[in-house]
């Protein structure tokens, strides 16, 4: 019964991102109006970047790789969230395509042998990191020396959050942002995505869980993940909106605000961002919109 319940829950995880289209995306609210595109040098991915790369200083861009909700092949399914992050001075990459550019693309969710199958693989996030590192070193690339190679975050929503955990051994990653997600306690109902609780020990640098409160279907397993992480700085935030998060809200809503602050602190050593998470009366400690806790800081 527990395994069947897990399968039903994951079916919702996989379906949610496919059925819920994003709100109209703007350019983000940050200092770098952002665009998204497919890049011939990185097939089956969508790249979000500052529109005017010439305005970006050397070594300024952090890298944020993001597994889509449902591990979907729609690389624009969280585009409000991702455009906002990019506008704040980050190169952002999500697996998949821009569906409007591929009107004959096949459906994403497959099933077989009683298991659901993730439409994209965790390796897609590793491919994104590999590509960004290469582009940063290629003299005729628009990204040449504009990235900070040691400032990399792996993230994802729901099934995509499991993809981020699946690549946790990659030493290039500095921090993890796990959103509306967690590792199943018993059984793995997703074919092609082999993640278990033991893999939490591979998380390094730091991690933040951004969850949707008790109505989030991933709430219990996300809380359990957080309780098991004792070896690195870890934070946990509940935004009481359920599993769907605020990805589709203008500029990604409070979820993108929280993630930007975390990235600015953990990747860019921004003291103002740090004060949102640390110290007496820290910004998120007293923010009535959320529930916040942390450990090992």
C-alpha positions, 0 to 999 in steps of 0.5 A: 500500500505504501508503494502504491501510494508513492506511485500515485504521489509521483504520478501527480508530480510528473503530471503537474508540470506537464498540465500546468502552463506557466504564466506570461514571463517577463524579463525578471526584476533584476539589473540584467533583463533576461532572455531564454533560448535554445543553444546549438552547442547544448542540445535539449536544454534551454538557456536563460541569460542576461540579454546584454552579455556585454554588460556582465563583468568578468567572473560575475555570473554564477551558474544555476542548473535546474531540474524541471517539475515532473522532470519534464522536457518543457524547459520553459515550464518554470520560466518566470522563476528562471528568468528572475534568477537570470536577471539577478546575474546568473546563467541558468540552464534547464533540461528540455526544449522550448515547446513553441519551437517544436510543435510536433514534440511528443508527450513526455510521461511514459510508463512501463513495468508498473513504473513511471519514467522520468522524461529527462535524466539527471545527467542533463544537469551535468551536461549543462555544467560541462557546457557552461564550463567549456563556454567560459573557457572558449575565447569566442563564446559570449560567456568567455570569462564571464562565469565564476566556475566555482560558483555553481548551484544545482536545483530542481522542483519536485522530480527535478529536485531529485535530479539535483540530489542524484548529481550530488557527488559532482565536486564542482557544485557549491550549493543545492536548492531542493524545491518541493521535493524529497527522497522517498522513504520506501521504494522508488517509483520512478524508472531511470531516476535512482535516488535513495536516502543514502545519497543525501550524504553526498550533498556538500557545500550547503543546501536549502529546502524550499517547500510548500507547507503541510499541503505540499505532497512532498512535505513529509519526505522533504522534512525527513531529508532535512532531518537527516542532513547533519554534515553541512550548513542546511536551511529549510523554508516553508512557503505555505502555497502547496506543491505548485510553489510560486514558479508561475507567479510574476518574477517567480514570486517569493520562491525566486526571492528566497532562492536569489537571496540564498544564491547571492549569499552562498555563491557571491558572499553578499553580506546583505543576502546573508543577513536574511538567513543569519544573525539575531532577528534575521530577515527570514527569521521574522518574515511572516510569509514563511516558516524558516529554520537552519542548522550547522551555520 
